[in-house]
Amino acid sequence: MKVTAQWIAEQCGVSRGTVDRVVNGRPNVAPEVRERVQKIISEYGYNETVNAALLHASDGLEIRTVRAVFQFLHQHIYII
């Protein structure tokens, strides 16, 4: 399953823009909505910056390397 901002928005019942505001720490998001979106982001390990880099990378090996490093860091080091 590919986790995207649109997918998170659908799971939370909000717009894609709301997900973007939460990810970027912008205001104008109700606290309960922000919490709901952040919970899904944490559960599924969504990282907009890494996902965007993967989309724009043209070399397949580069994509696999970045993805592998991110998954390792997320699973073994970035535990909150």
C-alpha positions as CSV (number, residue, x, y, z in Angstrom):
1,M,0.0,0.0,0.0
2,K,1.3,3.4,-1.0
3,V,0.6,6.0,1.7
4,T,0.0,9.4,0.1
5,A,-1.4,12.7,1.5
6,Q,-4.6,12.0,-0.5
7,W,-4.9,8.5,1.1
8,I,-4.4,10.0,4.6
9,A,-7.0,12.7,3.8
10,E,-9.5,10.0,2.8
11,Q,-8.8,8.0,6.0
12,C,-9.3,11.0,8.2
13,G,-12.3,12.5,6.3
14,V,-10.5,15.7,5.6
15,S,-9.1,17.5,2.5
16,R,-5.6,17.0,1.0
17,G,-5.0,20.7,2.0
18,T,-5.7,19.9,5.6
19,V,-3.2,17.1,5.6
20,D,-0.6,19.5,4.0
21,R,-1.3,22.1,6.7
22,V,-0.8,19.4,9.5
23,V,2.4,18.1,7.9
24,N,3.8,21.6,7.5
25,G,2.8,22.8,11.0
26,R,0.5,25.5,9.7
27,P,-2.4,27.0,11.6
28,N,-6.1,26.8,10.8
29,V,-6.6,23.1,11.7
30,A,-8.8,22.1,14.6
31,P,-6.9,20.4,17.4
32,E,-9.0,17.2,17.1
33,V,-8.5,17.1,13.3
34,R,-4.7,17.7,13.7
35,E,-4.5,14.9,16.2
36,R,-6.4,12.5,14.0
37,V,-4.2,13.3,11.0
38,Q,-1.0,13.0,13.0
39,K,-2.1,9.6,14.4
40,I,-2.5,8.2,10.8
41,I,0.8,9.8,9.8
42,S,2.6,8.2,12.7
43,E,0.9,4.8,12.3
44,Y,1.8,4.5,8.6
45,G,5.2,6.3,8.7
46,Y,4.2,9.0,6.1
47,N,7.0,11.5,5.4
48,E,6.0,14.0,2.6
49,T,9.6,15.1,2.0
50,V,10.9,11.5,1.4
51,N,7.9,10.6,-0.6
52,A,8.4,13.6,-2.9
53,A,12.0,12.8,-3.3
54,L,11.1,9.3,-4.3
55,L,8.6,10.6,-6.9
56,H,11.1,13.0,-8.5
57,A,14.1,10.7,-8.5
58,S,14.8,9.3,-12.0
59,D,17.2,6.5,-11.1
60,G,15.5,3.3,-9.9
61,L,18.5,2.4,-7.8
62,E,18.5,5.7,-6.1
63,I,14.8,5.3,-5.3
64,R,15.4,1.8,-3.8
65,T,18.4,3.1,-1.8
66,V,16.5,6.1,-0.3
67,R,13.5,4.0,0.5
68,A,15.7,1.3,2.2
69,V,17.5,3.9,4.3
70,F,14.3,5.6,5.3
71,Q,12.6,2.4,6.3
72,F,15.7,1.4,8.4
73,L,15.8,4.7,10.2
74,H,12.1,4.7,10.8
75,Q,12.0,1.2,12.2
76,H,15.3,1.2,14.2
77,I,16.2,4.8,15.2
78,Y,13.2,7.2,14.8
79,I,11.0,5.6,17.4
80,I,9.0,8.1,19.4
